[in-house]
Amino acid sequence: MAVTQRKRPQSDKLDVKPATSAQTGKTWGRARDVGSFTITCSAIIMATCPLMVVYFWMACTSFQCSLAAPFEKLTSRGFSLVALEHGLEDLVKDNFPTPTKEGFQLYFAWLLFQAALYAFLPGKIGYGQMTPAGYTLPYVVNGLLAWVVTHALFIGASLGLGLFPASIIHDHWGGLLIAANVYGYFLTIFSYLKAYIAPSHKEDRKFSGSIVYDMFMGIEFNPRLGKYFDFKLFHNGRPGIVAWTLINFSFAVAQWQRIGYVTNSMVLLNFLHWVYVIDFFINEDWYLRTIDIAHDHFGFYLSWGDSVWLPFMYTLQSHFLVRNPVDMSWPWFTFVSVLGLSGYYIFRAVNHQKDIVRRTDGHCKIWGRPAKVIRTEFITSDGKTHKSLLLCSGFWGLSRHFNYVGDLLISLAMCLTCGSGYLLPYFYIIYMTILLMQRVHRDHERCKGKYGKFWEEYCRVVPYAVIPYVF
Ligand code: NDP
């Protein structure tokens, strides 16, 4: 879909009633009914994920990034209930992150600054996919400028003017973790209440009948403040993805302060993250039509996930390299660089093919030949038929999610910068594999509901989900 200059769209609302699949007659979009197993899992995830982030923080900060060490300390007095209670006391007393004034000040100043950039920097208007209730929403696409301004100011003010140490994020990592958690939970509850009291697009809300599940996966599809301040795009892009490279940079400076130089592994890790993040912002308009924006509702999964999980768990490798510097041999450095850049090439090329075929309505060449497409239909509630298409040549003829192969390769390369002695830095590739495999399933259900027999035809023509001839 084209990006146009910022202007007030004539109407962003195409239809207000729930859209239905031409074939099934069911509403597409997130499932409405959930069973007790799903609800229990949602409750467990909301309760345990914050503890997991704290555990990883503790492992890195106090135990040289050994994942086993905090557990060994916990159980050092034995496994009886009393022994575990004492073990937990020891662990909490010496190693838990504590709330600090600086942590809260930094976090909320950062959040407000990003919100101001998001709201006031100039940007083009991009459009998302039509929602199940028939809205095609406008988004201000100014992420690249926000990223450049943020990094230029941070580097200029710290290294240039010496107003604060560039390691400031690393130095307040524990206090920031607490502040981010407070905000993540606040945002979850705020979004839940907003869905009832002041929804942005009430026909796009999904109520599952379970407070826990609604809190976890969200009720509102595209909660907004005013016309343009979109919760999903803002929280994923700004406190989430802009922070990613800034955190890594701060950790690289912390490594330099500790050992007097920056290792080639840290340089490569920063480089790969920069490539991934800058690509995200250059193609921010494309992101509007990915599953995050086109399918997920806004609950704990995204609000806490973007506030805490993304900045703290996606940067574990740089935290690791501060505590355990790795000097890569040059052959290994070359191999990991080539692996990462190949992954990036695949990731970008696959996503580009989908974008170009949709933008040209299939009138383009893919790998030098006219694109092969399945022309699809889906119906909105006023009985109107909308047309779309599914590409089934090029990368999209190899498998239905070949972009995930590229993402997994670059993720693996990021982990490989940390050597082979520890499990912790490999958390990212393990997590990405689980996340993307689960997405395959979720996307399949969504597209089956939306496109019905056209999707079945696509699955027949392209039978593999991710890796050709394997899966
Ligand atoms: P996709 O970009 O593959 O989007 C899937 C959607 O594209 C489908 O729902 C459908 O939507 C449309 N589609 C499916 N098949 C076709 C086809 N053959 N031709 C045209 N359109 C099709 O998936 P994601 O949104 O999950 O991922 C986007 C990128 O982001 C990926 O490269 C992924 O690796 C990456 N990613 C990174 C994460 C991270 O944390 N680092 C997390 C998740 C993703 P419709 O028809 O409704 O438009």
Residues whose N, C-alpha, C, O or C-beta is under 5 A from the ligand:
A	BS01	NDP	Q129 R289 T290 I291 D292 F347 K354 L389 L390 L391 W396 R400 N403 Y404 D407 R439 D443
